[in-house]
């Protein structure tokens, strides 16, 4: 009897929700897209992301100063001769290099939807992009030293006005449309940025290229992940010297290469191809 009383007292004294804890936490449901939650959170919330970007831009400024002292220095593979006396310029990508689209990418994850042109169009027209850490300070240093600035982006030509406006608000000074070279702005301006770099290189000595994707520096085309790595090693003398790359673990050619650049594949197939690309298991 005494034992029963103690059991009764113990049970009555327990928190009312103790046995309900298992059902209080919502179950994680199957998601229909392969958007990177951890990668997006890293870009949105981590000090490591901000420090990595700031560090990259500080390195970029150090290299610009070196380049100014060397008239034979060029960062563009499209520039081969006759550039020593040209005025200096720096070329940058925009998205995840100068403009931070973390809010947009977070909404894709939250709503469990894939990137699509309609959603992207709405985001660009909202002009809500913010500055990547370090970018504004770097660009202001270039302006102070009268170094021309050009942005080569694969945003579409129809987004020129919104992009120029967003940049101008974000940086605190007026960016001109001539500084922003968008995809399909001219018939020959495809997603391959080589022709646009070549246009800038006709009138300027290119001191530095800044971007977040290999194709921001030299055109690679649709290579396998393994071949992209091999090609990257060919340019060891450029990285951290004439080329400065910023971190982007959310999207880019590194990702689309994993599923053979076929964005129309079902999510399940994309995920399987990504799993197949992982290093071999340690227990095999």
N, C-alpha and C positions, 0 to 999 in steps of 0.2 A: 504493500500500500504506500509506504513512504517513498519507495522508488518511483511509483506512478505519479505521486504529487510533485516530486522534483522534475520529472519529465514534463509535466504539465506547466509548471512555472517556467522552465527553460524555454519551452515552445512559445508560451504567451509573451515572454520577454523579448523574443526575436523581432527585428524590424519587420514591419508588415510587407515590405517589398523584397525581402531577401529571396524568397522563392520565385519572385516575378522577374528577377534580374535577367534571366536568360531570354525572356520574351520582350523585355523593355528595350533592348538594343535592336534597331531595325536590321533586318537581314540584308546582306549585300546581294543585290540582284544582278542577273546576267546583263552586261552592257552590250549595246548593239554596235558600238564603234570601237576603234582601237586608238582613240586619243590618249596621249600620255599624261596621266594624272600626276605622277611623281615629277616628270620633267617640267610640266607647267608650273607646279608648285615651287620647284627649285628656282625657276626664273622669276616667279612672283614674290617669293618670301625669303629667299636665302641671302644672307650677307655674302656668301661665297660668289653668287652670281654678280652682285654689284661690285665686289672687289676685283673679280676677274675682268670685268669690263673696264673699270677704272684703270687697272694695271695695264690693260692692252692699249688704252689711249695714252697713258704716260709713256709707254714704249714707243708708240707711234710718233709722239712729239720729239722724242730723243732721236729717232731715225730721220725725221724731217730735217732737223738741224744738221745732221751729218750730210744728208743729201744736198742741202743748200751749198755746202762747201765743196762739192764734187761735181763739176759740170758734165762729167761722163756718166753720172748716175741716172738711171731710169728704172721705174718699177714695172713698166708695161712691156710685155713681150712683143707687142705690136710696134714698138718704137725701136728702130734699129740704127738710124743714122740721122745726122743733121739736126739734132735736138739741143745741142749744148748751149746755144744762145737764146733758146726760147724761154719765155716767162714760166715760172714754176706753178705746178698745180697738184692737187691731191684729189683722188677719185674714191668715193665711198659708195657702198650699197646703202639701201635705206632700211628695210624691215629687219629688225633684230640686230641692226648695226648702228643706226642713228635713231630710228623710231622703234619704241618698245610697244609691241602689240599684245602684251601679256593679258590685259583685260579681255580682249577678244578671244584669245586662246582659252582662257579660263571659262568663258561662257560656252564654248564648244564642249568642254569637258562636263560642265555642270548640267547642260541640257542633253548630253549624250548624243550629239550630232556631229557629223563629219564636216570638214571644210567644204564649202561650195561657193561658186562665184556670187550668188545672190547675197549670202550672208557677208562675204568679204566686201562686196560693193557697199552694203549698208554701213559697215564698220568704217571704211575709208571715208565715205561721205560725212560721217559723224565728226571727223577731224579730232578724235579723242586720243590719238597716239601720244605717248609721252617720250621724253628723251632717255635713251640708253645711258646709264651712268658713265660719266667721263666724256661723252660725245660733245656736249655743249661747250665745255671748257676747251677741248681740243680745237673745235671749229673757231672759237673766238681767238685762239692763239694764231691760227692760220690767217684769219682776217687782219689781225694786228700786224702781221708781217707781210701783208699784201700778197698772200699766196692764194691763187684761184682755187675755188672749191666746186667740184662737180659731183652730182649724185646720179649714179647709173642704176636704175631700178627696173625690175620686171613687173612693176605695176603697169596697168594698161594706160594708154594715152588719154582715155576718157577721164582718168582720175587726176589729170594734171592740176586743175584748179584747186581741188580739195587737198592734194598733197602739198602743193606750194603754200597754201594757207595754213595747213597744220604745221608744216616746218617753220614758217615765219612766226607763228604764235609760240611755238615750242622754244625756239632759239632766241626770240626777242629782237630779231632784225629781219628785214625784208629779203627773202630768198626770191630770186628772179626765175621765171619759167625756163630761161636759157640754161640755168644751172642744173635742171632736172631733166635727164634724158630717159624717157619712158619707152617701154616695149611697144612696137608698132607705131610709134610717133612718126617714123618714116618707114616706107615699105621694106627697106633692108634691115630694119632694127628688129630682129627676132629675139627670142629668149637668149640666144647666144650674144653675149655682151661685147664680143670682139670688135664689131664694126663701130660701136659707140665709143669704146676706148680709143680706137684708131682715129676717130674724128677729133677727140680731145687732144690726142697726141700730135695732130698736124700743127697745132698752134701753141702747145704747151709742153714743157718737159715734165713728165709724170714722176713726182718724187715718191709717192706712196700709194698703195692700194689697200683699202680697208673693207672687210666684208665678213660674212658668217658662213659662206659656202664656197667650196673649191672653185666653182664656176664664176665667182666674183673676181677671180684673179687670172685664170686662163681657161679657155673653153675645153671641156673634157667630153662632152656628149654623154650618152647613156652607157656608162661603164659598170661592170660588176663591182661590188664592194671591194673585192680583192684587188682588182685592177685600179680602182681609185686610190687605194693605199700605195700600190706600186708607183703610180704616176705622182702621187704626193711626194714620194721620196726623191723623185727626179729634181725637185725644186727646193732641196734642202737649203741652198744658199739664199733663197728668197724669204723663207719663213722667219718672222721676227726681225727682218732686215728691211726689205723692200715691200713685203706683204705682212699685214697684221690681221689675224683672224680672231673674231669674237665667238664666244660659246653660244651654241643654239642646239640644245638636246631635244627640242620639240619636233622640228620638221626640217626638211632640206633634202638635197639629192642623196645624202647618206641614207635617209630612210626609204625614199622611193626606189633606190637601187636594190633594197632588200626584197621588194616584190616586183622587180623587173620593170619599174616605171609604169605599171598598169594600175592607175588609181581606181579603175572601175571594178577591180576584183572584189568579190564578196569579203566582208570583214574577216570571216573565219579563215579564208585562204590567206589573207594578209598576215593574220596572227600566226598561222602555221608556218609560213615562210620566215617570219621573224624568229620563231622558236627554232626552226631548223638552222638558222644562221648563228645561233649561240655556239660558243666553244664546246668541244666534246665534254661529256660528263666525266667527272673526276673518278667515278667508281668503275669506269670501263677500262 
